[in-house]
Amino acid sequence: MESGDENHQRTPDADRVSLLTDVLNTSAVATFILDETFTVVWANEAVEKYFDLDRDTILGTDKRELVTEKIQHRFAHPDRFAERVLATYDTNSYVENFECRLSHSSLTDNRWLEHWSQPINSGPYEGGRIEHYTDITDHKQREQDLERRRRELEHQTERLENFASVLSHDLRTPLYTAQTYTGVLRENGNADDEVVAEIEQALDRADALIDDVLTLAREDTSVIDATTVDLAAVAEKVWETVRTQTATLTVDVECMVTADERQLIRLFENLFQNAVEHGGDRVLVRVSQPNDDDGFSVADDGPGIPAEERDRVFEWTYSTLEDGTGFGLAIVRQIADSHGWKTTVTESKDGGARFEFRNVDMVAESPPP
């Protein structure tokens, strides 16, 4: 009777041990359990997978011998691996954690493992040690991909900054010289006014092109000074400074937005210039708000943008004009992105282009004049 009761009392513990063993055996984490003499008393199936060791053979084996004779040579840096693992047996008083790379083989294929081990401070194996090896290959691959991308971006940024420097110093100097002498020609009356006007227009365009490229290369579209800005006032102010000929602007917004005014001005400049360049001198441009008041839009009654081209208009150098640079709308997109605005291109009610900006921080209605 006592024997039966004793067996009955042991069953739950035995079941728990059996369940734990099953879980550890099916785990992808290779596990060694060592007693106080650092003899292997248990190992799971993942040990065989990573180290090609037969569990039945290694049970009762000194783990130090396993490291030096059957394990360390599998790693890319065997001596370094052995030194760190063996040091834990010398003192067995600390937690060890490090990454180690398995050399290529039919079993491992250049995989990374993370070694984690600590002393066993209680139970039947007190004074021993437990070791885990976790496969972190995917994590390392992502880490390496991110690092490679970071280096590529650094290299690209360096090249763009160098390019921007060349534009700023080497190209502006002859441009300023040409602009100066064009002014002299006009003052002296030695050249046809129309010819001088054409030269000045070409020089202005080259100067604007340099500004655009510098803006893109230096990523000078970040939000530096976000304040509460009167959207209508900014749009009307910009219209007065952009070369719009006989084009017409209608502003149908009464709101304040949180934005970097300097960048908002640049955004309107590029959109207005784009509308005039594509729609002609008599194009009608409208700044308005959608029905749900979530943001604002700039639309025109020009030729519009074909549906199949709308995903490309914000790409660098994309332009449908022979003398277009394709930088203007790319800068618009960068400015919008830096503010966290969502940008879309659709067709206006007049068949022209409509640029919508959503997710804008709308503050309140504009103050009365």
Secondary structure, DSSP 4 states (H G I P E B T S, - for coil): -HHHHHHHHHHHHHHHHHHHHHHHHH-SSEEEEE-TT-BEEEE-HHHHHHH---HHHHTT-BHHHHIIIIIGGGBSSHHHHHHHHHHHHHH--S-EEEEEEBPP-TTTSS-EEEEEEEE--SSTTTT-EEEEEEE-HHHHHHHHHHHHHHHHHHHHHHHHHHHHHHIIIIIHHHHHHHHHHHHHHHHHT-S-HHHHHHHHHHHHHHHHHHHHHHHHHTTTTS-SSEEEEEHHHHHHHHHHHS--TT-EEEEE---EEEEEHHHHHHHHHHHHHHHHHHH-TT-EEEEE--TT-SSEEEEESSS---GGGTTTTTSTT--SSTT--S-HHHHHHHHHHHHT-EEEEEE-TTSSEEEEEES--EEEPPPP-
